């Protein structure tokens, strides 16, 4: 089975399709008919050394993240909070960042 190949232009113009393809199998990206990169899903990357090579994590980050996610899931299960759609979650995050930035400059 041949690996999927997509030109950089097609990847840009059909980004949704590009992401969908990469979730199913690695996609080689070409420019001027030469391979210049490869897109793989985050799930596939998790099984490689890429996360360790590319992501700088502070000591204790994994434990902190696990605790935060666990606490949030417990609050959702108890009905204390609810899951939010991407747009709503991004709006809330941007507002929190705006407030935090405003507090640091005053």
Order of alpha helices (4+ residues) and beta strands (2+ residues): beta-alpha-alpha-beta-beta-alpha-alpha-alpha-alpha
